[in-house]
């Protein structure tokens, strides 16, 4: 059974992945009910599901679908704590887009 690819992105790449499932690692900067804002090289609004348990100022990895307004509808959220080097995260994101053939299967 094939699984759907979840490209690793940050705020810079949101427009390129509209209506697609993506993976984002960012820092939780605000929580408001069922909505949060994460900083992933820019602010991203995420619409949480019932299983999402985020902590302010912690890193979180979100798997979700990019909406028309460039927010994310969360399918899964994993708390990564506070020891994340976000410059390294951004470097990995950039590398996965620069060298797509290494990280993702071709649809050719």
PDB file as gemmi writes it, atoms N, CA and C in Angstrom:
CRYST1    1.000    1.000    1.000  90.00  90.00  90.00 P 1                      
ATOM      1  N   UNK A   1       0.838  -1.178   0.000  1.00  0.00           N  
ATOM      2  CA  UNK A   1       0.000   0.000   0.000  1.00  0.00           C  
ATOM      3  C   UNK A   1       0.885   1.244   0.000  1.00  0.00           C  
ATOM      4  N   UNK A   2       0.680   2.121  -0.950  1.00  0.00           N  
ATOM      5  CA  UNK A   2       1.471   3.348  -1.054  1.00  0.00           C  
ATOM      6  C   UNK A   2       0.964   4.373  -0.050  1.00  0.00           C  
ATOM      7  N   UNK A   3       1.875   5.142   0.504  1.00  0.00           N  
ATOM      8  CA  UNK A   3       1.482   6.209   1.412  1.00  0.00           C  
ATOM      9  C   UNK A   3       1.669   7.539   0.707  1.00  0.00           C  
ATOM     10  N   UNK A   4       0.866   8.498   1.102  1.00  0.00           N  
ATOM     11  CA  UNK A   4       0.951   9.821   0.505  1.00  0.00           C  
ATOM     12  C   UNK A   4       2.221  10.524   0.975  1.00  0.00           C  
ATOM     13  N   UNK A   5       2.956  11.121   0.045  1.00  0.00           N  
ATOM     14  CA  UNK A   5       4.153  11.873   0.402  1.00  0.00           C  
ATOM     15  C   UNK A   5       3.726  13.108   1.190  1.00  0.00           C  
ATOM     16  N   UNK A   6       4.475  13.429   2.215  1.00  0.00           N  
ATOM     17  CA  UNK A   6       4.210  14.642   2.995  1.00  0.00           C  
ATOM     18  C   UNK A   6       5.459  15.505   2.934  1.00  0.00           C  
ATOM     19  N   UNK A   7       5.552  16.355   1.920  1.00  0.00           N  
ATOM     20  CA  UNK A   7       6.726  17.212   1.791  1.00  0.00           C  
ATOM     21  C   UNK A   7       6.931  18.052   3.049  1.00  0.00           C  
ATOM     22  N   UNK A   8       8.179  18.192   3.434  1.00  0.00           N  
ATOM     23  CA  UNK A   8       8.544  19.024   4.590  1.00  0.00           C  
ATOM     24  C   UNK A   8       8.647  20.460   4.091  1.00  0.00           C  
ATOM     25  N   UNK A   9       7.819  21.361   4.676  1.00  0.00           N  
ATOM     26  CA  UNK A   9       7.815  22.752   4.230  1.00  0.00           C  
ATOM     27  C   UNK A   9       7.879  23.692   5.427  1.00  0.00           C  
ATOM     28  N   UNK A  10       8.011  24.984   5.129  1.00  0.00           N  
ATOM     29  CA  UNK A  10       7.849  26.042   6.121  1.00  0.00           C  
ATOM     30  C   UNK A  10       6.951  27.105   5.481  1.00  0.00           C  
ATOM     31  N   UNK A  11       6.769  28.230   6.134  1.00  0.00           N  
ATOM     32  CA  UNK A  11       5.841  29.261   5.645  1.00  0.00           C  
ATOM     33  C   UNK A  11       6.194  29.729   4.236  1.00  0.00           C  
ATOM     34  N   UNK A  12       7.461  29.731   3.913  1.00  0.00           N  
ATOM     35  CA  UNK A  12       7.920  30.185   2.601  1.00  0.00           C  
ATOM     36  C   UNK A  12       7.309  29.372   1.445  1.00  0.00           C  
ATOM     37  N   UNK A  13       7.019  28.090   1.678  1.00  0.00           N  
ATOM     38  CA  UNK A  13       6.561  27.186   0.621  1.00  0.00           C  
ATOM     39  C   UNK A  13       5.050  26.953   0.608  1.00  0.00           C  
ATOM     40  N   UNK A  14       4.292  27.559   1.513  1.00  0.00           N  
ATOM     41  CA  UNK A  14       2.860  27.275   1.628  1.00  0.00           C  
ATOM     42  C   UNK A  14       2.103  27.402   0.307  1.00  0.00           C  
ATOM     43  N   UNK A  15       2.306  28.490  -0.409  1.00  0.00           N  
ATOM     44  CA  UNK A  15       1.551  28.733  -1.645  1.00  0.00           C  
ATOM     45  C   UNK A  15       1.771  27.642  -2.691  1.00  0.00           C  
ATOM     46  N   UNK A  16       2.925  26.988  -2.659  1.00  0.00           N  
ATOM     47  CA  UNK A  16       3.235  25.939  -3.632  1.00  0.00           C  
ATOM     48  C   UNK A  16       2.535  24.620  -3.335  1.00  0.00           C  
ATOM     49  N   UNK A  17       1.902  24.502  -2.164  1.00  0.00           N  
ATOM     50  CA  UNK A  17       1.331  23.221  -1.738  1.00  0.00           C  
ATOM     51  C   UNK A  17      -0.138  23.331  -1.342  1.00  0.00           C  
ATOM     52  N   UNK A  18      -0.870  24.270  -1.960  1.00  0.00           N  
ATOM     53  CA  UNK A  18      -2.278  24.454  -1.673  1.00  0.00           C  
ATOM     54  C   UNK A  18      -3.041  23.150  -1.922  1.00  0.00           C  
ATOM     55  N   UNK A  19      -3.925  22.796  -0.978  1.00  0.00           N  
ATOM     56  CA  UNK A  19      -4.756  21.584  -1.054  1.00  0.00           C  
ATOM     57  C   UNK A  19      -3.946  20.290  -1.030  1.00  0.00           C  
ATOM     58  N   UNK A  20      -2.725  20.335  -0.505  1.00  0.00           N  
ATOM     59  CA  UNK A  20      -1.894  19.142  -0.389  1.00  0.00           C  
ATOM     60  C   UNK A  20      -1.546  18.890   1.074  1.00  0.00           C  
ATOM     61  N   UNK A  21      -1.242  17.646   1.377  1.00  0.00           N  
ATOM     62  CA  UNK A  21      -0.819  17.274   2.720  1.00  0.00           C  
ATOM     63  C   UNK A  21       0.674  17.528   2.855  1.00  0.00           C  
ATOM     64  N   UNK A  22       1.062  18.205   3.942  1.00  0.00           N  
ATOM     65  CA  UNK A  22       2.454  18.594   4.173  1.00  0.00           C  
ATOM     66  C   UNK A  22       2.862  18.298   5.609  1.00  0.00           C  
ATOM     67  N   UNK A  23       4.144  18.453   5.871  1.00  0.00           N  
ATOM     68  CA  UNK A  23       4.734  18.272   7.208  1.00  0.00           C  
ATOM     69  C   UNK A  23       5.494  19.543   7.542  1.00  0.00           C  
ATOM     70  N   UNK A  24       5.204  20.118   8.715  1.00  0.00           N  
ATOM     71  CA  UNK A  24       5.828  21.386   9.122  1.00  0.00           C  
ATOM     72  C   UNK A  24       6.312  21.272  10.561  1.00  0.00           C  
ATOM     73  N   UNK A  25       7.544  21.716  10.816  1.00  0.00           N  
ATOM     74  CA  UNK A  25       8.068  21.790  12.175  1.00  0.00           C  
ATOM     75  C   UNK A  25       8.231  23.262  12.523  1.00  0.00           C  
ATOM     76  N   UNK A  26       7.555  23.699  13.581  1.00  0.00           N  
ATOM     77  CA  UNK A  26       7.623  25.099  13.979  1.00  0.00           C  
ATOM     78  C   UNK A  26       7.458  25.254  15.475  1.00  0.00           C  
ATOM     79  N   UNK A  27       7.570  26.493  15.926  1.00  0.00           N  
ATOM     80  CA  UNK A  27       7.442  26.816  17.345  1.00  0.00           C  
ATOM     81  C   UNK A  27       6.052  27.387  17.605  1.00  0.00           C  
ATOM     82  N   UNK A  28       5.373  26.871  18.619  1.00  0.00           N  
ATOM     83  CA  UNK A  28       4.040  27.347  18.979  1.00  0.00           C  
ATOM     84  C   UNK A  28       4.172  28.730  19.604  1.00  0.00           C  
ATOM     85  N   UNK A  29       3.586  29.745  18.956  1.00  0.00           N  
ATOM     86  CA  UNK A  29       3.687  31.116  19.472  1.00  0.00           C  
ATOM     87  C   UNK A  29       2.376  31.626  20.047  1.00  0.00           C  
ATOM     88  N   UNK A  30       1.246  30.978  19.704  1.00  0.00           N  
ATOM     89  CA  UNK A  30      -0.022  31.340  20.353  1.00  0.00           C  
ATOM     90  C   UNK A  30      -1.005  30.189  20.243  1.00  0.00           C  
ATOM     91  N   UNK A  31      -1.870  30.103  21.251  1.00  0.00           N  
ATOM     92  CA  UNK A  31      -2.932  29.101  21.298  1.00  0.00           C  
ATOM     93  C   UNK A  31      -4.239  29.819  21.597  1.00  0.00           C  
ATOM     94  N   UNK A  32      -5.267  29.572  20.765  1.00  0.00           N  
ATOM     95  CA  UNK A  32      -6.586  30.170  20.966  1.00  0.00           C  
ATOM     96  C   UNK A  32      -7.644  29.128  20.639  1.00  0.00           C  
ATOM     97  N   UNK A  33      -8.087  28.389  21.643  1.00  0.00           N  
ATOM     98  CA  UNK A  33      -9.112  27.373  21.425  1.00  0.00           C  
ATOM     99  C   UNK A  33      -8.638  26.294  20.474  1.00  0.00           C  
ATOM    100  N   UNK A  34      -9.330  26.156  19.337  1.00  0.00           N  
ATOM    101  CA  UNK A  34      -8.989  25.125  18.364  1.00  0.00           C  
ATOM    102  C   UNK A  34      -8.044  25.628  17.282  1.00  0.00           C  
ATOM    103  N   UNK A  35      -7.432  26.789  17.523  1.00  0.00           N  
ATOM    104  CA  UNK A  35      -6.506  27.387  16.562  1.00  0.00           C  
ATOM    105  C   UNK A  35      -5.204  27.730  17.269  1.00  0.00           C  
ATOM    106  N   UNK A  36      -4.105  27.572  16.546  1.00  0.00           N  
ATOM    107  CA  UNK A  36      -2.790  27.963  17.066  1.00  0.00           C  
ATOM    108  C   UNK A  36      -2.030  28.658  15.951  1.00  0.00           C  
ATOM    109  N   UNK A  37      -1.022  29.421  16.348  1.00  0.00           N  
ATOM    110  CA  UNK A  37      -0.090  29.997  15.386  1.00  0.00           C  
ATOM    111  C   UNK A  37       1.278  29.417  15.684  1.00  0.00           C  
ATOM    112  N   UNK A  38       1.918  28.910  14.627  1.00  0.00           N  
ATOM    113  CA  UNK A  38       3.285  28.419  14.786  1.00  0.00           C  
ATOM    114  C   UNK A  38       4.203  29.267  13.923  1.00  0.00           C  
ATOM    115  N   UNK A  39       5.447  29.387  14.370  1.00  0.00           N  
ATOM    116  CA  UNK A  39       6.474  30.092  13.603  1.00  0.00           C  
ATOM    117  C   UNK A  39       7.348  29.050  12.928  1.00  0.00           C  
ATOM    118  N   UNK A  40       7.236  28.974  11.611  1.00  0.00           N  
ATOM    119  CA  UNK A  40       8.051  28.058  10.807  1.00  0.00           C  
ATOM    120  C   UNK A  40       8.635  28.892   9.673  1.00  0.00           C  
ATOM    121  N   UNK A  41       9.623  29.713  10.019  1.00  0.00           N  
ATOM    122  CA  UNK A  41      10.211  30.666   9.074  1.00  0.00           C  
ATOM    123  C   UNK A  41       9.122  31.614   8.566  1.00  0.00           C  
ATOM    124  N   UNK A  42       8.200  31.956   9.468  1.00  0.00           N  
ATOM    125  CA  UNK A  42       7.044  32.798   9.188  1.00  0.00           C  
ATOM    126  C   UNK A  42       5.849  32.237   9.935  1.00  0.00           C  
ATOM    127  N   UNK A  43       4.857  33.062  10.181  1.00  0.00           N  
ATOM    128  CA  UNK A  43       3.678  32.645  10.950  1.00  0.00           C  
ATOM    129  C   UNK A  43       2.733  31.801  10.098  1.00  0.00           C  
ATOM    130  N   UNK A  44       2.253  30.705  10.694  1.00  0.00           N  
ATOM    131  CA  UNK A  44       1.275  29.833  10.047  1.00  0.00           C  
ATOM    132  C   UNK A  44       0.158  29.565  11.047  1.00  0.00           C  
ATOM    133  N   UNK A  45      -1.086  29.767  10.613  1.00  0.00           N  
ATOM    134  CA  UNK A  45      -2.247  29.428  11.439  1.00  0.00           C  
ATOM    135  C   UNK A  45      -2.566  27.965  11.225  1.00  0.00           C  
ATOM    136  N   UNK A  46      -2.753  27.231  12.323  1.00  0.00           N  
ATOM    137  CA  UNK A  46      -3.112  25.817  12.243  1.00  0.00           C  
ATOM    138  C   UNK A  46      -4.432  25.592  12.960  1.00  0.00           C  
ATOM    139  N   UNK A  47      -5.312  24.821  12.319  1.00  0.00           N  
ATOM    140  CA  UNK A  47      -6.611  24.466  12.880  1.00  0.00           C  
ATOM    141  C   UNK A  47      -6.470  23.076  13.469  1.00  0.00           C  
ATOM    142  N   UNK A  48      -6.541  23.003  14.794  1.00  0.00           N  
ATOM    143  CA  UNK A  48      -6.216  21.782  15.524  1.00  0.00           C  
ATOM    144  C   UNK A  48      -7.355  20.770  15.495  1.00  0.00           C  
ATOM    145  N   UNK A  49      -7.004  19.502  15.678  1.00  0.00           N  
ATOM    146  CA  UNK A  49      -8.006  18.460  15.865  1.00  0.00           C  
ATOM    147  C   UNK A  49      -8.081  18.117  17.348  1.00  0.00           C  
ATOM    148  N   UNK A  50      -8.975  17.241  17.723  1.00  0.00           N  
ATOM    149  CA  UNK A  50      -9.169  16.904  19.141  1.00  0.00           C  
ATOM    150  C   UNK A  50      -7.948  16.256  19.783  1.00  0.00           C  
ATOM    151  N   UNK A  51      -7.115  15.613  18.981  1.00  0.00           N  
ATOM    152  CA  UNK A  51      -5.946  14.918  19.504  1.00  0.00           C  
ATOM    153  C   UNK A  51      -4.718  15.807  19.624  1.00  0.00           C  
ATOM    154  N   UNK A  52      -4.832  17.065  19.217  1.00  0.00           N  
ATOM    155  CA  UNK A  52      -3.694  17.986  19.262  1.00  0.00           C  
ATOM    156  C   UNK A  52      -3.544  18.548  20.673  1.00  0.00           C  
ATOM    157  N   UNK A  53      -2.362  18.343  21.248  1.00  0.00           N  
ATOM    158  CA  UNK A  53      -2.067  18.863  22.586  1.00  0.00           C  
ATOM    159  C   UNK A  53      -0.753  19.632  22.498  1.00  0.00           C  
ATOM    160  N   UNK A  54      -0.862  20.932  22.241  1.00  0.00           N  
ATOM    161  CA  UNK A  54       0.315  21.765  22.040  1.00  0.00           C  
ATOM    162  C   UNK A  54       0.635  22.550  23.300  1.00  0.00           C  
ATOM    163  N   UNK A  55       1.904  22.890  23.457  1.00  0.00           N  
ATOM    164  CA  UNK A  55       2.352  23.716  24.576  1.00  0.00           C  
ATOM    165  C   UNK A  55       3.030  24.962  24.016  1.00  0.00           C  
ATOM    166  N   UNK A  56       2.679  26.104  24.562  1.00  0.00           N  
ATOM    167  CA  UNK A  56       3.243  27.378  24.137  1.00  0.00           C  
ATOM    168  C   UNK A  56       4.767  27.340  24.225  1.00  0.00           C  
ATOM    169  N   UNK A  57       5.435  27.831  23.205  1.00  0.00           N  
ATOM    170  CA  UNK A  57       6.893  27.914  23.080  1.00  0.00           C  
ATOM    171  C   UNK A  57       7.585  26.580  22.812  1.00  0.00           C  
ATOM    172  N   UNK A  58       6.836  25.496  22.690  1.00  0.00           N  
ATOM    173  CA  UNK A  58       7.429  24.213  22.316  1.00  0.00           C  
ATOM    174  C   UNK A  58       7.443  24.076  20.801  1.00  0.00           C  
ATOM    175  N   UNK A  59       8.335  23.238  20.328  1.00  0.00           N  
ATOM    176  CA  UNK A  59       8.342  22.880  18.909  1.00  0.00           C  
ATOM    177  C   UNK A  59       7.250  21.850  18.675  1.00  0.00           C  
ATOM    178  N   UNK A  60       6.628  21.913  17.502  1.00  0.00           N  
ATOM    179  CA  UNK A  60       5.601  20.942  17.144  1.00  0.00           C  
ATOM    180  C   UNK A  60       5.766  20.568  15.677  1.00  0.00           C  
ATOM    181  N   UNK A  61       5.617  19.285  15.387  1.00  0.00           N  
ATOM    182  CA  UNK A  61       5.568  18.850  13.997  1.00  0.00           C  
ATOM    183  C   UNK A  61       4.110  18.600  13.659  1.00  0.00           C  
ATOM    184  N   UNK A  62       3.652  19.260  12.601  1.00  0.00           N  
ATOM    185  CA  UNK A  62       2.269  19.171  12.165  1.00  0.00           C  
ATOM    186  C   UNK A  62       2.228  18.482  10.810  1.00  0.00           C  
ATOM    187  N   UNK A  63       1.337  17.521  10.679  1.00  0.00           N  
ATOM    188  CA  UNK A  63       1.008  16.941   9.379  1.00  0.00           C  
ATOM    189  C   UNK A  63      -0.423  17.364   9.108  1.00  0.00           C  
ATOM    190  N   UNK A  64      -0.628  18.040   7.983  1.00  0.00           N  
ATOM    191  CA  UNK A  64      -1.963  18.523   7.680  1.00  0.00           C  
ATOM    192  C   UNK A  64      -2.078  19.021   6.260  1.00  0.00           C  
ATOM    193  N   UNK A  65      -3.273  19.487   5.923  1.00  0.00           N  
ATOM    194  CA  UNK A  65      -3.571  19.931   4.563  1.00  0.00           C  
ATOM    195  C   UNK A  65      -3.568  21.446   4.492  1.00  0.00           C  
ATOM    196  N   UNK A  66      -2.882  22.000   3.481  1.00  0.00           N  
ATOM    197  CA  UNK A  66      -2.828  23.447   3.267  1.00  0.00           C  
ATOM    198  C   UNK A  66      -4.170  23.892   2.681  1.00  0.00           C  
ATOM    199  N   UNK A  67      -4.810  24.843   3.370  1.00  0.00           N  
ATOM    200  CA  UNK A  67      -6.110  25.366   2.958  1.00  0.00           C  
ATOM    201  C   UNK A  67      -5.944  26.539   1.992  1.00  0.00           C  
ATOM    202  N   UNK A  68      -7.044  26.982   1.382  1.00  0.00           N  
ATOM    203  CA  UNK A  68      -7.027  28.097   0.431  1.00  0.00           C  
ATOM    204  C   UNK A  68      -6.446  29.371   1.050  1.00  0.00           C  
ATOM    205  N   UNK A  69      -6.702  29.590   2.355  1.00  0.00           N  
ATOM    206  CA  UNK A  69      -6.208  30.798   3.032  1.00  0.00           C  
ATOM    207  C   UNK A  69      -4.783  30.618   3.581  1.00  0.00           C  
ATOM    208  N   UNK A  70      -4.127  29.513   3.183  1.00  0.00           N  
ATOM    209  CA  UNK A  70      -2.750  29.161   3.575  1.00  0.00           C  
ATOM    210  C   UNK A  70      -2.623  28.766   5.046  1.00  0.00           C  
ATOM    211  N   UNK A  71      -3.742  28.481   5.688  1.00  0.00           N  
ATOM    212  CA  UNK A  71      -3.695  27.880   7.018  1.00  0.00           C  
ATOM    213  C   UNK A  71      -3.570  26.368   6.832  1.00  0.00           C  
ATOM    214  N   UNK A  72      -3.391  25.650   7.935  1.00  0.00           N  
ATOM    215  CA  UNK A  72      -3.227  24.198   7.887  1.00  0.00           C  
ATOM    216  C   UNK A  72      -4.341  23.536   8.694  1.00  0.00           C  
ATOM    217  N   UNK A  73      -5.027  22.573   8.087  1.00  0.00           N  
ATOM    218  CA  UNK A  73      -5.991  21.730   8.794  1.00  0.00           C  
ATOM    219  C   UNK A  73      -5.202  20.538   9.309  1.00  0.00           C  
ATOM    220  N   UNK A  74      -5.021  20.438  10.627  1.00  0.00           N  
ATOM    221  CA  UNK A  74      -4.132  19.448  11.240  1.00  0.00           C  
ATOM    222  C   UNK A  74      -4.753  18.052  11.231  1.00  0.00           C  
ATOM    223  N   UNK A  75      -3.982  17.079  10.752  1.00  0.00           N  
ATOM    224  CA  UNK A  75      -4.341  15.668  10.864  1.00  0.00           C  
ATOM    225  C   UNK A  75      -3.639  15.054  12.074  1.00  0.00           C  
ATOM    226  N   UNK A  76      -2.373  15.469  12.285  1.00  0.00           N  
ATOM    227  CA  UNK A  76      -1.564  14.933  13.379  1.00  0.00           C  
ATOM    228  C   UNK A  76      -0.600  16.011  13.850  1.00  0.00           C  
ATOM    229  N   UNK A  77      -0.411  16.106  15.161  1.00  0.00           N  
ATOM    230  CA  UNK A  77       0.543  17.060  15.739  1.00  0.00           C  
ATOM    231  C   UNK A  77       1.362  16.344  16.802  1.00  0.00           C  
ATOM    232  N   UNK A  78       2.688  16.516  16.735  1.00  0.00           N  
ATOM    233  CA  UNK A  78       3.591  15.876  17.690  1.00  0.00           C  
ATOM    234  C   UNK A  78       4.432  16.940  18.374  1.00  0.00           C  
ATOM    235  N   UNK A  79       4.382  16.987  19.696  1.00  0.00           N  
ATOM    236  CA  UNK A  79       5.171  17.938  20.474  1.00  0.00           C  
ATOM    237  C   UNK A  79       6.626  17.487  20.493  1.00  0.00           C  
ATOM    238  N   UNK A  80       7.546  18.374  20.089  1.00  0.00           N  
ATOM    239  CA  UNK A  80       8.975  18.064  20.058  1.00  0.00           C  
ATOM    240  C   UNK A  80       9.746  18.742  21.186  1.00  0.00           C  
ATOM    241  N   UNK A  81       9.056  19.384  22.127  1.00  0.00           N  
ATOM    242  CA  UNK A  81       9.735  20.001  23.258  1.00  0.00           C  
ATOM    243  C   UNK A  81      10.414  21.307  22.901  1.00  0.00           C  
ATOM    244  N   UNK A  82      11.520  21.622  23.603  1.00  0.00           N  
ATOM    245  CA  UNK A  82      12.165  22.929  23.452  1.00  0.00           C  
ATOM    246  C   UNK A  82      13.575  22.886  22.885  1.00  0.00           C  
ATOM    247  N   UNK A  83      14.128  21.726  22.621  1.00  0.00           N  
ATOM    248  CA  UNK A  83      15.529  21.643  22.210  1.00  0.00           C  
ATOM    249  C   UNK A  83      15.744  21.566  20.709  1.00  0.00           C  
ATOM    250  N   UNK A  84      14.997  22.309  19.914  1.00  0.00           N  
ATOM    251  CA  UNK A  84      15.085  22.223  18.460  1.00  0.00           C  
ATOM    252  C   UNK A  84      15.896  23.392  17.893  1.00  0.00           C  
ATOM    253  N   UNK A  85      16.800  23.083  16.978  1.00  0.00           N  
ATOM    254  CA  UNK A  85      17.578  24.100  16.263  1.00  0.00           C  
ATOM    255  C   UNK A  85      16.816  24.438  14.978  1.00  0.00           C  
ATOM    256  N   UNK A  86      16.075  25.541  14.998  1.00  0.00           N  
ATOM    257  CA  UNK A  86      15.220  25.885  13.866  1.00  0.00           C  
ATOM    258  C   UNK A  86      16.007  26.310  12.632  1.00  0.00           C  
ATOM    259  N   UNK A  87      17.233  26.769  12.792  1.00  0.00           N  
ATOM    260  CA  UNK A  87      18.067  27.059  11.617  1.00  0.00           C  
ATOM    261  C   UNK A  87      18.390  25.759  10.883  1.00  0.00           C  
ATOM    262  N   UNK A  88      18.643  24.700  11.629  1.00  0.00           N  
ATOM    263  CA  UNK A  88      18.896  23.394  11.020  1.00  0.00           C  
ATOM    264  C   UNK A  88      17.627  22.871  10.346  1.00  0.00           C  
ATOM    265  N   UNK A  89      16.477  23.074  10.980  1.00  0.00           N  
ATOM    266  CA  UNK A  89      15.203  22.656  10.380  1.00  0.00           C  
ATOM    267  C   UNK A  89      15.003  23.354   9.044  1.00  0.00           C  
ATOM    268  N   UNK A  90      15.222  24.669   9.004  1.00  0.00           N  
ATOM    269  CA  UNK A  90      15.062  25.416   7.750  1.00  0.00           C  
ATOM    270  C   UNK A  90      16.042  24.938   6.681  1.00  0.00           C  
ATOM    271  N   UNK A  91      17.255  24.573   7.086  1.00  0.00           N  
ATOM    272  CA  UNK A  91      18.239  24.060   6.129  1.00  0.00           C  
ATOM    273  C   UNK A  91      17.772  22.726   5.534  1.00  0.00           C  
ATOM    274  N   UNK A  92      17.189  21.871   6.356  1.00  0.00           N  
ATOM    275  CA  UNK A  92      16.663  20.594   5.860  1.00  0.00           C  
ATOM    276  C   UNK A  92      15.510  20.841   4.892  1.00  0.00           C  
ATOM    277  N   UNK A  93      14.590  21.739   5.253  1.00  0.00           N  
ATOM    278  CA  UNK A  93      13.465  22.066   4.375  1.00  0.00           C  
ATOM    279  C   UNK A  93      13.983  22.554   3.025  1.00  0.00           C  
ATOM    280  N   UNK A  94      14.920  23.478   3.045  1.00  0.00           N  
ATOM    281  CA  UNK A  94      15.470  24.008   1.797  1.00  0.00           C  
ATOM    282  C   UNK A  94      16.147  22.908   0.973  1.00  0.00           C  
ATOM    283  N   UNK A  95      16.876  22.018   1.634  1.00  0.00           N  
ATOM    284  CA  UNK A  95      17.557  20.927   0.924  1.00  0.00           C  
ATOM    285  C   UNK A  95      16.549  19.985   0.271  1.00  0.00           C  
ATOM    286  N   UNK A  96      15.439  19.706   0.952  1.00  0.00           N  
ATOM    287  CA  UNK A  96      14.453  18.785   0.369  1.00  0.00           C  
ATOM    288  C   UNK A  96      13.798  19.373  -0.871  1.00  0.00           C  
ATOM    289  N   UNK A  97      13.770  20.698  -0.986  1.00  0.00           N  
ATOM    290  CA  UNK A  97      13.195  21.322  -2.179  1.00  0.00           C  
ATOM    291  C   UNK A  97      14.250  21.546  -3.263  1.00  0.00           C  
ATOM    292  N   UNK A  98      15.474  21.743  -2.870  1.00  0.00           N  
ATOM    293  CA  UNK A  98      16.548  21.925  -3.840  1.00  0.00           C  
ATOM    294  C   UNK A  98      16.918  20.599  -4.502  1.00  0.00           C  
ATOM    295  N   UNK A  99      16.860  19.513  -3.741  1.00  0.00           N  
ATOM    296  CA  UNK A  99      17.255  18.194  -4.244  1.00  0.00           C  
ATOM    297  C   UNK A  99      16.079  17.217  -4.139  1.00  0.00           C  
ATOM    298  N   UNK A 100      14.971  17.567  -4.765  1.00  0.00           N  
ATOM    299  CA  UNK A 100      13.739  16.775  -4.679  1.00  0.00           C  
ATOM    300  C   UNK A 100      13.944  15.312  -5.052  1.00  0.00           C  
ATOM    301  N   UNK A 101      14.784  15.065  -6.047  1.00  0.00           N  
ATOM    302  CA  UNK A 101      14.970  13.705  -6.526  1.00  0.00           C  
ATOM    303  C   UNK A 101      15.542  12.770  -5.452  1.00  0.00           C  
ATOM    304  N   UNK A 102      16.205  13.303  -4.472  1.00  0.00           N  
ATOM    305  CA  UNK A 102      16.756  12.489  -3.379  1.00  0.00           C  
ATOM    306  C   UNK A 102      15.659  12.132  -2.372  1.00  0.00           C  
ATOM    307  N   UNK A 103      14.754  13.078  -2.134  1.00  0.00           N  
ATOM    308  CA  UNK A 103      13.782  12.930  -1.046  1.00  0.00           C  
ATOM    309  C   UNK A 103      12.416  12.416  -1.456  1.00  0.00           C  
ATOM    310  N   UNK A 104      12.024  12.602  -2.721  1.00  0.00           N  
ATOM    311  CA  UNK A 104      10.678  12.258  -3.151  1.00  0.00           C  
ATOM    312  C   UNK A 104      10.714  11.461  -4.437  1.00  0.00           C  
ATOM    313  N   UNK A 105       9.736  10.538  -4.566  1.00  0.00           N  
ATOM    314  CA  UNK A 105       9.624   9.762  -5.789  1.00  0.00           C  
ATOM    315  C   UNK A 105       9.132  10.650  -6.919  1.00  0.00           C  
ATOM    316  N   UNK A 106       9.592  10.354  -8.106  1.00  0.00           N  
ATOM    317  CA  UNK A 106       9.155  11.089  -9.296  1.00  0.00           C  
ATOM    318  C   UNK A 106       7.851  10.491  -9.802  1.00  0.00           C  
ATOM    319  N   UNK A 107       6.971  11.330 -10.307  1.00  0.00           N  
ATOM    320  CA  UNK A 107       5.711  10.867 -10.888  1.00  0.00           C  
ATOM    321  C   UNK A 107       5.815  10.702 -12.391  1.00  0.00           C  
ATOM    322  N   UNK A 108       7.030  10.682 -12.905  1.00  0.00           N  
ATOM    323  CA  UNK A 108       7.234  10.557 -14.360  1.00  0.00           C  
ATOM    324  C   UNK A 108       6.884   9.191 -14.866  1.00  0.00           C  
TER     325      UNK A 108                                                      
END                                                                             
